[in-house]
């Protein structure tokens, strides 16, 4: 059995009890497809030398974006790393032009991390596919099913994933 097939087999086998096995498989497949599409796009850019973020830097950037302009200490606390380690990672991202430090208007001693357009362009690789899939969902399913999916995803995010807290998002609707 090829290594990748073994990984999928073991991930599914040890993901929990067999009840809801088909739901777990379906969720695993969707999550995996989103990741793999992102990786395909990134590797395509590596061939043309457009990508310059390491895997760890990508994780850092996604976290900084999700936290919504955190300070270095807020980023360090969330990632459970030391402030010096966080500062090192942040400084590398600043040198590469993916983030900048912006002085707080409230407390001049405090600086917040802000993503740059360079990262927005990089991040759109992932987001554009997600938007495409969401548009397909809206076209494929009736509005009531879409509303139910939205309700379920909100419950999963807000109630079933308490380990990860995101800042409140203000809808553009």
C-alpha positions as a printed NumPy array, in Angstrom:
array([[  0.   ,   0.   ,   0.   ],
       [  1.516,   3.414,  -0.958],
       [  2.455,   5.691,   1.948],
       [ -0.232,   8.305,   1.19 ],
       [ -2.956,   5.639,   1.142],
       [ -1.668,   4.303,   4.479],
       [ -1.823,   7.817,   5.972],
       [ -5.432,   8.267,   4.877],
       [ -6.317,   4.789,   6.158],
       [ -4.765,   5.384,   9.593],
       [ -6.161,   8.914,   9.926],
       [ -9.641,   7.612,   9.25 ],
       [ -9.203,   4.484,  11.376],
       [ -8.048,   6.383,  14.441],
       [-10.315,   9.416,  14.016],
       [-12.786,   7.927,  16.471],
       [-15.541,   5.388,  16.748],
       [-17.107,   3.976,  13.601],
       [-20.45 ,   5.689,  14.211],
       [-20.833,   8.592,  11.806],
       [-18.017,   6.997,   9.806],
       [-19.404,   8.201,   6.492],
       [-19.772,  11.743,   7.855],
       [-16.169,  11.646,   9.096],
       [-14.992,  10.355,   5.73 ],
       [-16.917,  13.06 ,   3.866],
       [-15.574,  15.813,   6.151],
       [-12.026,  14.427,   5.857],
       [-12.334,  14.334,   2.053],
       [-13.56 ,  17.946,   1.789],
       [-10.869,  19.214,   4.177],
       [ -8.207,  17.262,   2.281],
       [ -9.364,  18.584,  -1.094],
       [ -9.139,  22.196,   0.123],
       [ -5.593,  21.569,   1.403],
       [ -4.449,  19.743,  -1.722],
       [ -5.825,  22.404,  -4.052],
       [ -3.909,  25.03 ,  -2.076],
       [ -0.708,  22.947,  -2.267],
       [ -1.11 ,  22.487,  -6.039],
       [ -1.416,  26.239,  -6.511],
       [  1.559,  26.963,  -4.257],
       [  3.807,  24.444,  -6.006],
       [  2.795,  25.866,  -9.363],
       [  3.999,  29.261,  -8.116],
       [  7.243,  27.734,  -6.794],
       [  8.029,  26.654, -10.342],
       [  7.726,  30.252, -11.498],
       [  9.532,  31.509,  -8.358],
       [  6.565,  33.569,  -7.119],
       [  6.179,  31.919,  -3.718],
       [  8.573,  32.787,  -0.919],
       [  6.86 ,  31.648,   2.303],
       [  7.987,  28.54 ,   4.128],
       [  5.367,  26.207,   5.549],
       [  5.838,  27.574,   9.08 ],
       [  5.675,  31.148,   7.78 ],
       [  2.422,  30.31 ,   6.006],
       [  1.01 ,  29.022,   9.307],
       [  2.163,  32.221,  11.015],
       [  0.579,  34.421,   8.359],
       [ -2.731,  32.569,   8.451],
       [ -2.763,  32.953,  12.233],
       [ -1.937,  36.673,  12.13 ],
       [ -4.697,  37.23 ,   9.582],
       [ -7.221,  35.198,  11.604],
       [ -6.371,  37.087,  14.804],
       [ -6.978,  40.434,  13.098],
       [ -3.915,  42.648,  13.637],
       [ -2.548,  41.162,  16.882],
       [  0.478,  42.427,  18.758],
       [  3.594,  40.232,  18.736],
       [  2.762,  39.122,  22.291],
       [ -0.842,  38.238,  21.353],
       [  0.499,  36.224,  18.417],
       [  3.056,  34.477,  20.672],
       [  0.428,  33.654,  23.288],
       [ -1.988,  32.239,  20.727],
       [  0.706,  30.117,  19.038],
       [  2.066,  29.019,  22.436],
       [  5.595,  30.101,  21.586],
       [  7.976,  32.444,  23.398],
       [  7.834,  36.176,  22.62 ],
       [ 11.457,  36.122,  21.308],
       [ 10.595,  33.222,  18.972],
       [  7.489,  35.083,  17.784],
       [  9.512,  38.273,  17.26 ],
       [ 12.044,  36.331,  15.161],
       [  9.274,  34.903,  12.961],
       [  7.578,  38.302,  12.652],
       [ 10.834,  40.03 ,  11.701],
       [ 11.423,  37.483,   8.916],
       [  7.895,  38.1  ,   7.595],
       [  8.486,  41.864,   7.713],
       [ 11.747,  41.443,   5.745],
       [  9.861,  39.43 ,   3.11 ],
       [  7.2  ,  42.131,   2.894],
       [  4.205,  40.073,   4.064],
       [  3.443,  42.065,   7.225],
       [  4.274,  45.416,   8.766],
       [  4.164,  46.773,  12.292],
       [  1.69 ,  49.601,  12.807],
       [  1.81 ,  51.781,  15.907],
       [ -1.368,  51.73 ,  17.986],
       [ -3.175,  55.088,  18.029],
       [ -4.331,  54.337,  21.603],
       [ -1.01 ,  53.249,  23.124],
       [  2.034,  54.593,  21.278],
       [  4.215,  51.89 ,  22.897],
       [  2.212,  49.118,  21.255],
       [  2.543,  47.86 ,  17.681],
       [  0.055,  45.7  ,  15.811],
       [  0.863,  43.309,  12.996],
       [ -0.85 ,  44.157,   9.738],
       [ -0.837,  42.014,   6.611],
       [  0.308,  43.619,   3.361],
       [ -1.115,  43.442,  -0.141],
       [  1.669,  41.001,  -0.995],
       [  0.181,  38.508,   1.458],
       [ -3.392,  39.254,   0.37 ],
       [ -2.369,  38.297,  -3.168],
       [ -0.742,  35.095,  -1.836],
       [ -3.731,  34.282,   0.385],
       [ -6.18 ,  34.742,  -2.485],
       [ -4.792,  31.488,  -3.914],
       [ -6.639,  29.657,  -1.146],
       [ -9.639,  31.948,  -0.771],
       [-10.533,  32.066,  -4.455],
       [-11.033,  28.296,  -4.541],
       [-13.104,  28.394,  -1.348],
       [-15.315,  31.103,  -2.874],
       [-15.631,  29.043,  -6.058],
       [-16.769,  25.996,  -4.074],
       [-19.206,  28.097,  -2.031],
       [-20.691,  29.49 ,  -5.248],
       [-21.104,  25.94 ,  -6.545],
       [-22.872,  24.984,  -3.303],
       [-25.268,  27.924,  -3.691],
       [-26.013,  26.891,  -7.28 ],
       [-26.368,  23.175,  -6.519],
       [-28.512,  23.257,  -3.368],
       [-31.773,  25.004,  -2.517],
       [-31.565,  28.081,  -0.24 ],
       [-33.006,  26.143,   2.723],
       [-30.178,  23.573,   2.484],
       [-27.587,  26.352,   2.235],
       [-29.073,  28.039,   5.302],
       [-28.932,  24.725,   7.209],
       [-25.304,  24.195,   6.165],
       [-24.474,  27.707,   7.357],
       [-26.235,  27.049,  10.671],
       [-24.352,  23.776,  11.136],
       [-20.978,  25.327,  10.293],
       [-21.614,  28.166,  12.759],
       [-22.446,  25.643,  15.496],
       [-19.302,  23.648,  14.695],
       [-17.183,  26.811,  14.805],
       [-18.74 ,  28.412,  17.873],
       [-19.654,  25.43 ,  20.042],
       [-17.753,  22.335,  18.952],
       [-14.309,  23.906,  18.497],
       [-13.782,  25.771,  21.799],
       [-10.01 ,  25.2  ,  21.652],
       [ -9.636,  27.874,  18.962],
       [-11.138,  31.307,  19.527],
       [-11.331,  33.732,  16.63 ],
       [-12.   ,  37.438,  16.966],
       [-15.555,  38.465,  16.1  ],
       [-16.018,  38.997,  12.388],
       [-18.175,  41.821,  11.147],
       [-20.201,  40.726,   8.132],
       [-20.041,  42.786,   4.941],
       [-23.729,  42.043,   4.159]])
